[in-house]
Amino acid sequence: MSGLLGSLTAKFDDLRTALNLPSPGKFEELHRKAQFVFTTHHMFDGLKVDIGKGMSPTFQVNHAFHLGSQAQPNSYTFGAVVAEDAQNMMHGMIETDGSLTGRMSYGLTKALTAKANIQFSTEQDQAMLQAEADYAGRDYAANLKVVNPSPVDATGIVVASYLQSVTPKLALGVEAVLQRPIPGIEDAGMSFAARYTLPRFHLDALPAMSPQDIVPEQPTADPVLTATYQSAGALHLTYVHPVSSKVELASEAQMVVTPRGREGVGAIAAKYEFRQSTFRTQIDTNGRVSSVLEQRMGPMAFLLAGEIDHVKGAARFGFGLHMEI
């Protein structure tokens, strides 16, 4: 029996090797390509200054100031990073309000990584502990994390996810969440995901405007369509379309179905890479228009950010400086 099982396992491994399926990445990073295009994760207001200094090839300290923001109080953050490689690192931050955050990642094997996140705060019930195991297979990825586990009363949150490349273009995944915040109260949910890579888009030569034709630089990445659906009724769609090696377009739709009705929001964005700068712009169906410009000058980078909400008649702007010394 064991010999038959071993033979079937070997044949299955040979079949997977012959298919030569790509690594699908992580479940939680399915929409990351779109996030790099949209301004949502780059937008800020007020004055933001980041100063980093490398003390050694593996050790760096960072000072961050954020002043004049409409969304959060003035703050100063001191951080330190020790990183040997992508798998092995430690990162700690302390803020002016006394909150402390720490992250650690350690590679147990080339494919298996153990992670831990710890957060302490001066506010009551704001402490957090998260332990995580991340496994990256040849054509699949699995992740298991527990948040604030308590063996005494069996409370906490458990999240398990799996993402598998089915074909060279298609990856499918599933995520399960079990929550038990206090004894006697439990909640569970499922999420399903699909990512499809479309054929690469090629530009044709532009009409001649001089004795020589102008040929734009071809895109270096494929268009990607990603969808995630939560059992609670939330659907998230993103599409990233590289137009050329310097220009990317992205669209996003988020819909939630509840007993009270349906709610949704859509957005489109563009990112342009100049020689020493990056420009992002975005508009959504709620009437918000935002743009972020990053200008790099050697070890420094200047950032300008702005957002106008045409529905509420509100606006916010930000100026940032990032410096490596």
SULQUITA-V586422 format. One record per backbone hydrogen bond with DSSP energy under -1.0 kcal/mol. NH is the residue of the N-H (numbers start at 1). CO is the residue of the C=O. If there is no record, write none. Layout:
# SULQUITA-V586422
NH,CO
NH,CO
This chain:
# SULQUITA-V586422
5,1
6,2
7,3
8,4
9,5
10,6
11,7
12,8
13,9
14,10
15,11
16,12
17,13
18,14
19,15
20,16
30,27
32,29
35,31
36,32
38,34
42,39
43,39
46,317
47,67
48,319
49,65
50,321
51,63
52,323
53,61
55,59
56,59
60,81
61,53
62,79
63,51
64,77
65,49
66,75
67,47
75,66
77,64
78,94
79,62
80,92
81,60
82,90
83,58
84,88
85,88
89,105
90,82
91,103
92,80
93,101
94,78
95,99
96,76
98,95
100,120
101,93
102,118
103,91
104,116
105,89
106,114
108,112
109,112
113,134
114,106
115,132
116,104
117,130
118,102
119,128
120,100
126,123
128,119
130,117
131,146
132,115
133,144
134,113
135,142
136,111
137,140
141,163
142,135
143,161
144,133
145,159
146,131
147,157
148,129
150,155
154,150
155,150
156,180
157,147
158,178
159,145
160,176
161,143
162,174
163,141
164,172
165,139
166,170
167,170
171,195
172,164
173,193
174,162
175,191
176,160
177,189
178,158
179,187
180,156
185,182
187,179
189,177
191,175
192,229
193,173
194,227
195,171
196,225
197,169
198,223
206,214
224,240
225,196
226,238
227,194
228,236
229,192
230,234
231,190
233,230
235,255
236,228
237,253
238,226
239,251
240,224
241,249
243,247
244,247
248,271
249,241
250,269
251,239
252,267
253,237
254,265
255,235
256,263
257,233
258,261
261,258
263,256
265,254
267,252
268,283
269,250
270,281
271,248
272,279
273,246
274,277
278,294
279,272
280,292
281,270
282,290
283,268
284,288
285,266
287,284
289,308
290,282
291,306
292,280
293,304
294,278
295,302
296,276
297,300
300,297
301,322
302,295
303,320
304,293
305,318
306,291
307,316
308,289
309,314
310,287
313,309
314,309
316,307
318,305
319,46
320,303
321,48
322,301
323,50
324,299
325,52
